[in-house]
Amino acid sequence: MTPNRRRAADVLRTAAPLAAIAFVAAMLLRFPPEQYAQFYPQCPIYNFLHLQCPGCGTTRALAALLHGHVLEALRLNALTALLMPLAAIYAALCYVRFLQRKPIRFPQPSRSAVYATLAVAAIFMVIRNLGHI
């Protein structure tokens, strides 16, 4: 591979993940979920049971965060809004490993961590649906 082609490949490799994130952010900003609900996937749990699952409102919460409306994001999906800083840090660490051409390893949580996460999601779902029952 010639030096120019290698340089172009390195630039493309560096830019591709950032371009994908920018594209998703641009789509959320250009097509707000509250105005273009048909454009975004619908929650099957909400459609069939009329209960909000732990993920309901995530797209709208992300759009609110992009606009800097943190309280609105917390209202739409508090779990998503509170976990976004951790997700951003993890994404940044994966991106650094990607740039260093190191393997990206997915977390291997312990069984108790998986159960704790499921318990938090279940409790969150029950709490957010208390007003709907």
ROKEFI-371212 format. One record per residue (C-alpha): x, y, z; chain; residue number from 0; residue in three letters. Coordinates in Angstrom, 1 decimal. Last residue first. Example, Ala and Ser with C-alpha at 12.3 -4.5 7.8 and 13.67 -1.06 7.14 Angstrom:
residues 2
SITE:13.7:-1.1:7.1:A:1:ser
SITE:12.3:-4.5:7.8:A:0:ala
END
This chain:
residues 133
SITE:-52.1:1.5:36.2:A:132:ile
SITE:-50.6:4.4:34.3:A:131:his
SITE:-49.3:6.4:37.3:A:130:gly
SITE:-47.4:3.4:38.7:A:129:leu
SITE:-45.8:2.9:35.2:A:128:asn
SITE:-42.5:4.8:35.8:A:127:arg
SITE:-42.0:3.1:39.2:A:126:ile
SITE:-42.6:-0.5:37.8:A:125:val
SITE:-40.2:0.1:34.8:A:124:met
SITE:-37.5:1.6:37.0:A:123:phe
SITE:-37.8:-1.4:39.4:A:122:ile
SITE:-37.5:-3.8:36.5:A:121:ala
SITE:-34.5:-1.9:35.0:A:120:ala
SITE:-32.7:-1.7:38.5:A:119:val
SITE:-33.4:-5.5:39.0:A:118:ala
SITE:-32.0:-6.3:35.6:A:117:leu
SITE:-28.9:-4.4:36.3:A:116:thr
SITE:-28.5:-6.0:39.7:A:115:ala
SITE:-29.0:-9.5:38.1:A:114:tyr
SITE:-26.3:-8.7:35.5:A:113:val
SITE:-23.9:-7.4:38.1:A:112:ala
SITE:-24.5:-10.5:40.2:A:111:ser
SITE:-23.7:-12.7:37.3:A:110:arg
SITE:-20.4:-10.9:36.8:A:109:ser
SITE:-20.1:-8.4:33.9:A:108:pro
SITE:-17.9:-9.3:30.9:A:107:gln
SITE:-17.6:-6.0:29.2:A:106:pro
SITE:-17.1:-6.1:25.4:A:105:phe
SITE:-13.6:-6.1:24.3:A:104:arg
SITE:-12.4:-3.8:21.6:A:103:ile
SITE:-9.2:-5.3:20.2:A:102:pro
SITE:-6.4:-2.8:19.9:A:101:lys
SITE:-5.9:-0.9:16.6:A:100:arg
SITE:-4.7:2.2:18.6:A:99:gln
SITE:-7.6:4.1:17.0:A:98:leu
SITE:-10.1:1.4:18.0:A:97:phe
SITE:-8.7:1.4:21.6:A:96:arg
SITE:-9.2:5.2:21.7:A:95:val
SITE:-12.7:4.8:20.3:A:94:tyr
SITE:-13.6:2.1:22.9:A:93:cys
SITE:-12.5:4.5:25.6:A:92:leu
SITE:-14.6:7.3:24.2:A:91:ala
SITE:-17.6:4.9:23.9:A:90:ala
SITE:-17.2:3.9:27.6:A:89:tyr
SITE:-17.0:7.5:28.6:A:88:ile
SITE:-20.1:8.4:26.6:A:87:ala
SITE:-22.0:5.4:28.0:A:86:ala
SITE:-21.1:6.4:31.5:A:85:leu
SITE:-22.2:10.0:30.9:A:84:pro
SITE:-25.4:8.7:29.2:A:83:met
SITE:-26.5:6.6:32.2:A:82:leu
SITE:-28.4:9.3:34.0:A:81:leu
SITE:-30.3:10.4:31.0:A:80:ala
SITE:-31.1:6.9:29.9:A:79:thr
SITE:-32.4:5.9:33.3:A:78:leu
SITE:-34.4:9.2:33.7:A:77:ala
SITE:-36.3:8.6:30.5:A:76:asn
SITE:-38.6:11.4:29.3:A:75:leu
SITE:-38.6:13.5:32.6:A:74:arg
SITE:-34.8:13.2:32.9:A:73:leu
SITE:-34.4:14.2:29.2:A:72:ala
SITE:-36.6:17.3:29.9:A:71:glu
SITE:-34.5:18.2:32.9:A:70:leu
SITE:-31.3:17.9:30.8:A:69:val
SITE:-32.5:20.1:28.0:A:68:his
SITE:-29.2:20.8:26.3:A:67:gly
SITE:-30.6:20.4:22.7:A:66:his
SITE:-28.7:17.2:22.2:A:65:leu
SITE:-29.9:16.0:25.7:A:64:leu
SITE:-33.5:16.6:24.5:A:63:ala
SITE:-32.9:14.5:21.4:A:62:ala
SITE:-31.4:11.7:23.6:A:61:leu
SITE:-34.4:11.8:25.9:A:60:ala
SITE:-36.7:11.6:22.8:A:59:arg
SITE:-34.9:8.5:21.6:A:58:thr
SITE:-34.9:7.0:25.1:A:57:thr
SITE:-38.6:7.6:25.7:A:56:gly
SITE:-39.4:3.9:26.3:A:55:cys
SITE:-36.2:2.0:27.1:A:54:gly
SITE:-37.2:0.8:30.6:A:53:pro
SITE:-40.6:-0.4:29.2:A:52:cys
SITE:-43.5:2.0:29.3:A:51:gln
SITE:-46.8:0.1:29.6:A:50:leu
SITE:-49.6:0.2:27.1:A:49:his
SITE:-49.5:-3.6:26.8:A:48:leu
SITE:-49.4:-4.1:23.0:A:47:phe
SITE:-48.0:-0.8:21.7:A:46:asn
SITE:-46.0:-0.1:24.8:A:45:tyr
SITE:-44.3:-3.5:24.8:A:44:ile
SITE:-43.8:-3.2:21.0:A:43:pro
SITE:-41.9:0.1:21.3:A:42:cys
SITE:-42.1:2.0:18.1:A:41:gln
SITE:-39.2:2.5:15.8:A:40:pro
SITE:-38.5:6.1:14.6:A:39:tyr
SITE:-39.8:7.8:11.4:A:38:phe
SITE:-43.5:7.5:12.4:A:37:gln
SITE:-42.8:9.6:15.5:A:36:ala
SITE:-41.6:12.5:13.4:A:35:tyr
SITE:-42.7:15.6:15.4:A:34:gln
SITE:-42.0:14.3:18.9:A:33:glu
SITE:-39.0:12.4:17.6:A:32:pro
SITE:-37.3:15.5:16.3:A:31:pro
SITE:-36.2:15.0:12.6:A:30:phe
SITE:-33.4:17.5:12.0:A:29:arg
SITE:-31.9:17.3:15.5:A:28:leu
SITE:-32.3:13.5:15.9:A:27:leu
SITE:-31.0:13.0:12.3:A:26:met
SITE:-28.0:15.3:12.9:A:25:ala
SITE:-27.1:13.4:16.1:A:24:ala
SITE:-27.3:10.1:14.2:A:23:val
SITE:-25.1:11.5:11.4:A:22:phe
SITE:-22.6:13.0:13.9:A:21:ala
SITE:-22.2:9.7:15.6:A:20:ile
SITE:-21.6:7.9:12.3:A:19:ala
SITE:-19.2:10.6:11.2:A:18:ala
SITE:-17.3:10.2:14.5:A:17:leu
SITE:-17.0:6.4:13.9:A:16:pro
SITE:-15.9:6.9:10.3:A:15:ala
SITE:-13.3:9.7:10.9:A:14:ala
SITE:-10.4:7.8:12.3:A:13:thr
SITE:-10.7:4.9:9.9:A:12:arg
SITE:-11.1:7.3:7.0:A:11:leu
SITE:-8.0:9.3:8.0:A:10:val
SITE:-6.0:6.0:8.4:A:9:asp
SITE:-7.2:4.8:5.0:A:8:ala
SITE:-6.2:8.1:3.4:A:7:ala
SITE:-2.8:7.9:5.0:A:6:arg
SITE:-2.3:4.3:3.9:A:5:arg
SITE:-3.3:5.3:0.3:A:4:arg
SITE:-0.9:8.2:0.3:A:3:asn
SITE:1.9:6.0:1.8:A:2:pro
SITE:1.4:3.4:-0.9:A:1:thr
SITE:0.0:0.0:0.0:A:0:met
END
